[in-house]
Amino acid sequence: MYIADGHTHCDHSHDSFVPAREMIENAIRLGASYMAMTDHCDRDYALIPAFFDVPQIDLKRHFAESRALKAEYAGKIDLAVGLECGYYAPADKLYAEILSKYETDVVINSVHVAGEEDCYYDSYFTRGRREAYGIYVRAVLDSVKADFPYDVIGHIGYVARKAPFENRALRYEEFPDMFDEILRGIIERGKALEVNGRGTGIPYIPEDGILRRYKELGGELITYGSDAHYPQLQLIHFNEVKEGLKALGFKYLFHYLSHEPIAEAID
């Protein structure tokens, strides 16, 4: 099938040190037909004092290099130029301004900050599982309503990535009402739901209960993203995602070029 990785990072992001060309060449070696260069745009961090020391993306460099590579590799792999925007409501206007200035193929809207804390760090979980996960899910719900143009809601379940709890995966039945509102919002707005290959004790997120409910509510737009920051994670759990989606009744995986969702059959 057409193998599309809709979420990757390179040294344009503050948390990767791998050149974009190396990521592209490795994607080609792995058989990918499409790769989205969605480096971190962290205007959420830029507005929260605890994260002022996190380097911000050099937007001019990111778009100049990504566009040049897109042209260079045409015919070898379909490259999409994009961003992963870290959701935080006060940053919406900043993202809208940036996205009005630069030509993109795809924009991922992801929650990393919940309650002005990054839920990747141990200190976030001192409040206990129910509260920690609930604050995160509420932030995801808010993110669906973001006032900047985006295509995909990224990595629902990120909160569990470094959570110190047993059976840490975030599941539908924990917050069914909020998840229904999130999933209906995604569908009503014509956005896509990302299945992220970097799971949390499970092969991918969101877990099957959330994906099943998305399907029941009429959701169809699904993307796959490895969220790779280095080559060893590219296309991680792609086959598991494909088989899991087939088992749930999904027929297609989508990828984005010029903000248009392109369907490819799951074989």
Residue frames relative to the residue before (quaternion, step in Angstrom):
aa qw qx qy qz dx dy dz
M 1.0000 0.0000 0.0000 0.0000 0.00 0.00 0.00
Y 0.6218 -0.5012 0.4414 0.4091 3.52 -1.36 0.18
I 0.1776 -0.8086 0.5569 0.0667 3.58 -0.51 1.20
A 0.0104 0.8164 -0.5715 0.0818 3.54 -0.50 1.24
D 0.1229 -0.7669 0.6279 0.0499 3.55 -0.84 1.04
G 0.1604 -0.8631 0.4773 0.0389 3.55 -0.24 1.30
H 0.7601 0.2853 -0.1661 0.5597 3.61 1.22 0.19
T 0.2635 0.7516 -0.5652 0.2151 3.58 -0.31 1.27
H 0.2258 -0.7563 0.6018 0.1218 3.52 -1.35 0.39
C 0.0847 -0.7557 0.6455 0.0711 3.52 -1.29 0.43
D 0.7606 -0.3871 0.2444 0.4604 3.59 -1.20 -0.29
H 0.4399 0.6301 -0.4918 0.4094 3.57 1.19 0.41
S 0.6552 0.4676 -0.2902 0.5175 3.58 1.27 -0.46
H 0.5795 -0.6196 0.4076 0.3378 3.56 -1.11 0.67
D 0.7553 0.3894 -0.1995 0.4880 3.60 1.15 -0.54
S 0.6599 0.4064 -0.3385 0.5336 3.58 1.15 0.64
F 0.1914 -0.7902 0.5749 0.0919 3.55 -1.14 0.68
V 0.5228 0.6479 -0.3907 0.3927 3.58 1.31 0.28
P 0.4619 -0.6843 0.4811 0.2948 3.63 -0.77 0.95
A 0.6140 -0.5770 0.4001 0.3604 3.55 -1.11 0.72
R 0.6373 0.5455 -0.3352 0.4290 3.58 0.93 -0.86
E 0.6410 0.5212 -0.3287 0.4576 3.60 0.99 -0.77
M 0.6475 0.5059 -0.3181 0.4729 3.58 0.99 -0.77
I 0.6561 0.5106 -0.3108 0.4607 3.58 0.97 -0.82
E 0.6657 0.5026 -0.3074 0.4579 3.58 0.86 -0.94
N 0.6639 0.4929 -0.3133 0.4670 3.57 0.98 -0.78
A 0.6099 0.5427 -0.3525 0.4573 3.60 1.02 -0.71
I 0.6418 0.5106 -0.3173 0.4761 3.57 0.99 -0.81
R 0.6449 0.5215 -0.3196 0.4582 3.61 0.94 -0.85
L 0.6988 0.4696 -0.2636 0.4709 3.57 1.07 -0.73
G 0.5853 -0.6271 0.3472 0.3788 3.57 1.28 -0.01
A 0.3958 0.7263 -0.4811 0.2903 3.57 1.23 0.27
S 0.3073 -0.7371 0.5774 0.1698 3.54 -1.15 0.76
Y 0.7836 0.1587 -0.0373 0.5995 3.55 1.27 -0.50
M 0.0493 0.7728 -0.6317 0.0363 3.53 -1.12 0.75
A 0.2209 -0.7663 0.5914 0.1193 3.55 -0.89 0.98
M 0.2657 -0.7482 0.5932 0.1334 3.54 -0.90 1.03
T 0.0816 0.8397 -0.5166 0.1465 3.53 0.13 1.39
D 0.0179 0.8487 -0.5277 0.0311 3.55 0.56 1.13
H 0.6546 -0.5696 0.3576 0.3453 3.50 -1.25 0.67
C 0.0403 -0.7168 0.6954 0.0314 3.51 -1.05 0.93
D 0.0668 -0.8720 0.4829 -0.0436 3.54 -0.04 1.36
R 0.0860 0.8104 -0.5727 0.0884 3.56 0.57 1.09
D 0.4783 0.6187 -0.4453 0.4361 3.58 1.28 -0.10
Y 0.6814 0.4834 -0.2782 0.4739 3.57 0.86 -0.99
A 0.6379 0.5686 -0.3293 0.4017 3.56 1.01 -0.81
L 0.7284 0.4206 -0.2264 0.4913 3.59 1.22 -0.45
I 0.6760 0.4413 -0.2830 0.5179 3.60 1.28 -0.05
P 0.4821 -0.7251 0.3985 0.2881 3.62 -0.42 1.17
A 0.6229 0.5689 -0.3525 0.4052 3.61 0.97 -0.74
F 0.7629 0.3563 -0.1827 0.5077 3.60 1.20 -0.50
F 0.3199 0.7818 -0.4898 0.2161 3.58 1.21 0.27
D 0.6747 0.5016 -0.3033 0.4485 3.61 1.12 -0.52
V 0.5123 0.6200 -0.4397 0.3997 3.63 1.23 -0.02
P 0.4334 -0.7165 0.4712 0.2771 3.63 -0.62 1.05
Q 0.3518 -0.7223 0.5605 0.2010 3.56 -1.04 0.83
I 0.6011 -0.5784 0.4196 0.3579 3.54 -1.17 0.63
D 0.3673 -0.6651 0.6018 0.2461 3.54 -1.19 0.70
L 0.2804 -0.8191 0.4764 0.1530 3.55 0.00 1.30
K 0.6358 0.5271 -0.3430 0.4474 3.60 0.92 -0.81
R 0.6639 0.4904 -0.3031 0.4763 3.57 0.92 -0.88
H 0.6537 0.5344 -0.3244 0.4265 3.58 0.84 -0.98
F 0.7430 0.4127 -0.2517 0.4629 3.57 0.72 -0.99
A 0.6295 0.5263 -0.3506 0.4515 3.61 1.00 -0.67
E 0.6992 0.4576 -0.2747 0.4757 3.59 0.83 -0.96
S 0.6670 0.5098 -0.3123 0.4447 3.58 0.90 -0.88
R 0.6562 0.5011 -0.3140 0.4687 3.58 0.95 -0.83
A 0.6455 0.5145 -0.3238 0.4624 3.60 0.97 -0.82
L 0.6723 0.4863 -0.2958 0.4734 3.59 0.96 -0.84
K 0.5933 0.5634 -0.3588 0.4493 3.59 1.05 -0.70
A 0.6839 0.4687 -0.2797 0.4841 3.57 0.95 -0.89
E 0.6587 0.5348 -0.3104 0.4287 3.58 0.93 -0.90
Y 0.7727 0.3666 -0.1833 0.4848 3.58 0.93 -0.88
A 0.3295 0.7455 -0.5130 0.2693 3.59 1.22 0.22
G 0.7551 0.3154 -0.2645 0.5103 3.57 -0.83 1.00
K 0.7047 0.3993 -0.2537 0.5288 3.59 1.25 -0.36
I 0.7649 -0.1175 0.1049 0.6246 3.55 1.08 -0.79
D 0.4054 -0.6813 0.5471 0.2686 3.57 -1.08 0.68
L 0.1022 -0.8048 0.5843 0.0233 3.56 -0.54 1.19
A 0.1705 -0.7568 0.6245 0.0903 3.53 -1.01 0.89
V 0.2741 -0.7510 0.5821 0.1482 3.54 -0.98 0.89
G 0.1963 0.8110 -0.5270 0.1610 3.56 -0.66 1.02
L 0.3384 -0.6912 0.5907 0.2427 3.49 -1.37 -0.42
E 0.2387 -0.6767 0.6609 0.2197 3.49 -1.38 0.33
C 0.1599 -0.8083 0.5648 0.0469 3.56 -0.44 1.24
G 0.3309 -0.7535 0.5401 0.1761 3.54 -0.69 1.13
Y 0.3572 -0.7889 0.4581 0.2004 3.57 -0.34 1.24
Y 0.2305 0.6823 -0.6731 0.1681 3.50 -1.19 0.91
A 0.5138 -0.7181 0.3530 0.3094 3.56 -0.35 1.26
P 0.6744 0.4914 -0.3345 0.4380 3.67 0.83 -0.78
A 0.6543 0.5198 -0.3143 0.4504 3.61 1.22 -0.33
D 0.4030 0.7481 -0.4653 0.2480 3.61 1.22 -0.19
K 0.6771 0.4976 -0.3004 0.4513 3.59 0.86 -0.93
L 0.6281 0.5281 -0.3370 0.4615 3.58 1.06 -0.71
Y 0.6584 0.4917 -0.3117 0.4771 3.59 0.94 -0.81
A 0.6374 0.5288 -0.3355 0.4489 3.56 0.94 -0.85
E 0.6511 0.5140 -0.3151 0.4611 3.59 0.97 -0.82
I 0.6526 0.5113 -0.3133 0.4631 3.58 0.91 -0.91
L 0.7198 0.4652 -0.2593 0.4453 3.56 0.80 -1.01
S 0.6025 0.5335 -0.3645 0.4685 3.58 1.23 -0.24
K 0.6954 0.4890 -0.2581 0.4590 3.58 1.23 -0.45
Y 0.7818 0.3034 -0.1415 0.5260 3.58 1.11 -0.66
E 0.4314 -0.6880 0.5267 0.2511 3.54 -1.08 0.79
T 0.0117 -0.8092 0.5859 -0.0415 3.56 -0.70 1.10
D 0.3909 -0.6821 0.5638 0.2531 3.51 -1.37 0.34
V 0.8041 -0.0125 0.0664 0.5906 3.56 1.04 -0.79
V 0.0946 -0.7661 0.6345 0.0399 3.54 -1.12 0.79
I 0.1927 -0.7628 0.6115 0.0840 3.54 -0.87 1.09
N 0.2028 -0.7548 0.6180 0.0843 3.54 -0.98 0.97
S 0.0700 0.8293 -0.5430 0.1123 3.58 -0.30 1.27
V 0.3335 -0.7128 0.5797 0.2113 3.55 -1.14 0.66
H 0.0106 -0.7530 0.6579 -0.0075 3.52 -0.92 1.06
V 0.7397 0.3620 -0.1798 0.5381 3.55 1.12 -0.78
A 0.0394 0.7698 -0.6338 0.0648 3.55 -0.82 1.07
G 0.8223 0.0348 -0.0692 0.5637 3.56 -0.63 1.10
E 0.6103 -0.5927 0.3083 0.4256 3.57 1.18 0.77
E 0.6188 0.4480 -0.3768 0.5237 3.55 1.18 0.67
D 0.4146 -0.6625 0.5489 0.2964 3.57 -1.12 0.62
C 0.3227 -0.7888 0.4946 0.1706 3.55 -0.56 1.15
Y 0.4347 0.6530 -0.4789 0.3941 3.56 1.19 0.65
Y 0.7185 0.4865 -0.2299 0.4408 3.57 1.17 -0.63
D 0.6611 -0.5621 0.3420 0.3607 3.54 -1.15 0.77
S 0.6382 0.5705 -0.3377 0.3914 3.57 0.93 -0.88
Y 0.5822 0.6031 -0.3740 0.3969 3.59 1.10 -0.58
F 0.7386 0.4681 -0.2237 0.4305 3.58 1.03 -0.82
T 0.4179 0.7122 -0.4741 0.3055 3.60 1.22 0.10
R 0.6118 0.5685 -0.3386 0.4334 3.61 1.22 -0.41
G 0.5671 -0.5958 0.3843 0.4192 3.60 1.26 -0.16
R 0.6822 -0.5456 0.3160 0.3701 3.52 -1.21 0.63
R 0.6939 0.5017 -0.3119 0.4117 3.60 0.65 -1.06
E 0.7029 0.4479 -0.2775 0.4778 3.58 0.83 -0.93
A 0.6473 0.5304 -0.3258 0.4399 3.59 0.92 -0.90
Y 0.7012 0.4492 -0.2696 0.4835 3.57 0.87 -0.93
G 0.6426 0.5417 -0.3271 0.4320 3.58 1.01 -0.76
I 0.6314 0.5171 -0.3281 0.4756 3.59 1.00 -0.81
Y 0.6496 0.5189 -0.3122 0.4596 3.56 0.99 -0.84
V 0.6794 0.4844 -0.3072 0.4576 3.60 0.81 -0.95
R 0.6184 0.5270 -0.3441 0.4706 3.59 1.03 -0.70
A 0.6423 0.5103 -0.3263 0.4697 3.61 1.00 -0.75
V 0.6202 0.5216 -0.3447 0.4738 3.61 1.04 -0.72
L 0.6319 0.5283 -0.3271 0.4633 3.57 0.97 -0.84
D 0.6534 0.4972 -0.3113 0.4785 3.59 0.93 -0.83
S 0.6494 0.5535 -0.3212 0.4107 3.58 0.98 -0.85
V 0.5819 0.5869 -0.3741 0.4206 3.58 1.08 -0.67
K 0.7171 0.4340 -0.2260 0.4964 3.57 1.13 -0.73
A 0.2814 0.8093 -0.4839 0.1781 3.59 1.26 0.20
D 0.3638 -0.7474 0.5274 0.1756 3.53 -1.09 0.84
F 0.5984 0.4571 -0.4381 0.4910 3.54 0.73 1.15
P 0.5623 -0.6357 0.3979 0.3485 3.62 -1.05 0.60
Y 0.1251 0.7701 -0.6157 0.1104 3.56 -0.77 1.06
D 0.4084 -0.7277 0.5102 0.2083 3.54 -1.30 0.39
V 0.8163 0.1846 -0.0028 0.5473 3.55 0.96 -0.98
I 0.2850 -0.6896 0.6340 0.2032 3.54 -1.17 0.70
G 0.2558 -0.8348 0.4784 0.0937 3.54 -0.49 1.24
H 0.9168 -0.0450 0.0233 0.3961 3.46 -1.45 0.56
I 0.0194 0.7797 -0.6212 0.0758 3.58 0.43 1.19
G 0.6915 0.3814 -0.3272 0.5189 3.53 -0.61 1.23
Y 0.3507 0.7578 -0.4746 0.2783 3.57 1.31 0.04
V 0.5813 0.6188 -0.3688 0.3783 3.59 1.03 -0.75
A 0.7051 0.4796 -0.2670 0.4490 3.58 1.07 -0.69
R 0.4392 0.7434 -0.4411 0.2447 3.58 1.23 -0.30
K 0.8063 0.1390 -0.0679 0.5709 3.60 0.96 -0.81
A 0.3201 0.7727 -0.4950 0.2354 3.58 1.21 0.35
P 0.4095 -0.7514 0.4705 0.2151 3.60 -0.95 0.87
F 0.5138 0.6773 -0.3936 0.3497 3.58 1.24 0.26
E 0.5184 -0.5880 0.5101 0.3540 3.54 -1.24 0.47
N 0.8176 0.0945 -0.1104 0.5572 3.61 -1.02 0.79
R 0.0956 0.8885 -0.4433 0.0706 3.51 0.92 1.00
A 0.4622 0.6976 -0.4583 0.2995 3.65 1.13 -0.26
L 0.4078 -0.6966 0.5440 0.2290 3.55 -1.03 0.90
R 0.0943 -0.8409 0.5329 -0.0071 3.57 -0.62 1.15
Y 0.6738 -0.5382 0.3445 0.3710 3.52 -1.19 0.73
E 0.7056 0.5051 -0.2860 0.4064 3.57 0.78 -1.02
E 0.5533 0.6107 -0.4025 0.3985 3.62 1.20 -0.22
F 0.8041 0.0539 0.0082 0.5919 3.59 1.06 -0.79
P 0.0093 -0.8726 0.4874 0.0319 3.61 0.81 0.96
D 0.6583 0.5181 -0.3328 0.4331 3.62 0.89 -0.79
M 0.6801 0.4677 -0.2957 0.4809 3.57 0.91 -0.87
F 0.6427 0.5129 -0.3397 0.4565 3.58 0.97 -0.74
D 0.6220 0.5262 -0.3538 0.4595 3.59 0.98 -0.71
E 0.6594 0.4980 -0.3139 0.4677 3.58 0.97 -0.80
I 0.6224 0.5312 -0.3317 0.4695 3.58 1.03 -0.77
L 0.7195 0.4619 -0.2605 0.4484 3.57 0.72 -1.08
R 0.6349 0.5012 -0.3349 0.4833 3.59 1.00 -0.71
G 0.6400 0.5337 -0.3239 0.4480 3.57 1.01 -0.77
I 0.6276 0.5259 -0.3269 0.4719 3.56 1.01 -0.82
I 0.6820 0.4920 -0.2842 0.4605 3.56 0.87 -0.98
E 0.6865 0.5021 -0.2914 0.4377 3.59 0.80 -1.01
R 0.7174 0.4366 -0.2469 0.4835 3.58 1.08 -0.69
G 0.4643 -0.7066 0.4275 0.3199 3.58 1.26 -0.04
K 0.4244 0.6932 -0.4676 0.3474 3.56 1.15 0.63
A 0.4334 -0.6760 0.5282 0.2761 3.55 -1.32 0.22
L 0.3391 -0.6963 0.5969 0.2095 3.51 -1.31 0.52
E 0.3016 -0.7647 0.5438 0.1687 3.56 -0.74 1.04
V 0.1840 -0.6974 0.6769 0.1469 3.50 -1.21 0.74
N 0.1784 -0.8267 0.5332 0.0228 3.52 -0.45 1.33
G 0.4282 -0.7604 0.4417 0.2079 3.54 -0.70 1.14
R 0.6178 0.5123 -0.3618 0.4743 3.58 1.22 -0.12
G 0.0909 -0.8441 0.5284 -0.0001 3.53 0.22 1.34
T 0.4080 -0.6881 0.5576 0.2218 3.52 -1.38 -0.01
G 0.7821 -0.1596 0.0683 0.5986 3.52 0.53 1.20
I 0.6901 0.2783 -0.2253 0.6289 3.54 1.40 0.02
P 0.6469 -0.5811 0.3085 0.3855 3.61 -1.05 0.55
Y 0.8210 0.0318 0.0285 0.5693 3.61 1.04 -0.64
I 0.2076 -0.7401 0.6231 0.1449 3.51 -1.36 0.32
P 0.5065 -0.1791 -0.8434 0.0060 1.50 -2.14 1.35
E 0.6090 -0.5801 0.4000 0.3642 3.53 -1.24 0.45
D 0.7411 -0.4805 0.2550 0.3936 3.53 -1.28 0.44
G 0.6090 0.5662 -0.3697 0.4146 3.61 1.03 -0.64
I 0.6520 0.4890 -0.3047 0.4929 3.57 1.04 -0.77
L 0.6660 0.4949 -0.3037 0.4682 3.57 0.94 -0.86
R 0.6241 0.5368 -0.3364 0.4573 3.59 1.00 -0.77
R 0.6711 0.4893 -0.2986 0.4701 3.57 0.94 -0.90
Y 0.5930 0.5584 -0.3529 0.4604 3.59 1.06 -0.72
K 0.6636 0.4916 -0.2952 0.4806 3.57 0.95 -0.90
E 0.6494 0.5282 -0.3167 0.4461 3.60 0.92 -0.86
L 0.6969 0.4681 -0.2600 0.4770 3.57 1.07 -0.76
G 0.6255 -0.5664 0.3246 0.4273 3.59 1.28 -0.06
G 0.4243 0.7183 -0.4594 0.3051 3.58 1.23 0.20
E 0.0742 -0.8088 0.5834 0.0098 3.54 -0.98 0.90
L 0.6561 0.5309 -0.3207 0.4300 3.58 1.02 -0.76
I 0.1090 0.7772 -0.6002 0.1544 3.54 -0.44 1.33
T 0.0809 -0.7669 0.6339 0.0589 3.56 -0.98 0.87
Y 0.3041 -0.6969 0.6079 0.2288 3.54 -1.33 0.35
G 0.0460 0.7830 -0.6201 0.0159 3.55 -1.08 0.78
S 0.3854 -0.7209 0.5252 0.2364 3.56 -0.92 0.86
D 0.2307 -0.7736 0.5423 0.2328 3.58 1.13 -0.67
A 0.2868 0.7986 -0.4879 0.2047 3.56 1.19 0.54
H 0.1878 -0.7619 0.6128 0.0932 3.52 -1.08 0.90
Y 0.7617 0.1131 -0.1048 0.6294 3.55 1.35 -0.02
P 0.7142 -0.5231 0.2482 0.3932 3.59 -1.13 0.63
Q 0.6277 0.5857 -0.3510 0.3737 3.59 0.96 -0.79
L 0.7131 0.4366 -0.2602 0.4828 3.60 1.18 -0.42
Q 0.4567 0.6952 -0.4621 0.3076 3.60 1.19 -0.11
L 0.8447 0.0790 -0.1377 0.5112 3.53 -1.01 1.03
I 0.2384 0.7899 -0.5309 0.1931 3.59 1.16 0.52
H 0.8652 0.0306 -0.0772 0.4945 3.54 -0.99 1.01
F 0.2437 0.7904 -0.5311 0.1841 3.60 1.11 0.52
N 0.6813 0.4896 -0.3032 0.4519 3.59 0.85 -0.91
E 0.6299 0.5242 -0.3327 0.4667 3.58 1.05 -0.75
V 0.6270 0.5232 -0.3308 0.4730 3.58 1.03 -0.78
K 0.6595 0.5174 -0.3084 0.4497 3.56 0.85 -0.97
E 0.7016 0.4564 -0.2784 0.4711 3.58 0.82 -0.95
G 0.6346 0.5349 -0.3308 0.4491 3.57 1.03 -0.74
L 0.6675 0.4913 -0.2992 0.4729 3.56 0.95 -0.85
K 0.6153 0.5362 -0.3444 0.4639 3.59 1.01 -0.74
A 0.6678 0.5122 -0.3011 0.4484 3.56 0.91 -0.90
L 0.6891 0.4643 -0.2668 0.4882 3.57 1.16 -0.61
G 0.6001 -0.6150 0.3353 0.3863 3.57 1.29 -0.02
F 0.4614 0.6570 -0.4731 0.3628 3.60 1.20 0.21
K 0.3144 -0.7791 0.5235 0.1420 3.56 -0.98 0.90
Y 0.8140 0.2159 -0.0584 0.5361 3.58 1.09 -0.68
L 0.2071 -0.6709 0.6876 0.1849 3.46 -1.42 0.42
F 0.2419 -0.7832 0.5624 0.1090 3.55 -1.06 0.77
H 0.0380 -0.7430 0.6636 0.0780 3.51 -1.34 0.41
Y 0.3897 -0.7551 0.4988 0.1707 3.54 -1.21 0.51
L 0.0484 0.7211 -0.6908 0.0225 3.48 -1.20 0.86
S 0.8290 0.0025 -0.0626 0.5557 3.58 -0.83 1.02
H 0.6421 -0.5752 0.2896 0.4160 3.56 1.08 0.89
E 0.5426 0.5780 -0.4209 0.4409 3.56 1.20 0.48
P 0.3590 -0.7310 0.5300 0.2362 3.64 -0.77 0.94
I 0.1363 -0.7822 0.6069 0.0347 3.55 -0.83 1.07
A 0.2944 -0.7859 0.5279 0.1306 3.56 -0.68 1.16
E 0.0139 -0.7517 0.6591 0.0174 3.53 -1.13 0.78
A 0.4833 -0.6956 0.4510 0.2814 3.56 -0.78 1.05
I 0.3736 -0.6783 0.5852 0.2405 3.54 -1.12 0.78
D 0.1763 -0.8191 0.5383 0.0909 3.59 -0.42 1.15
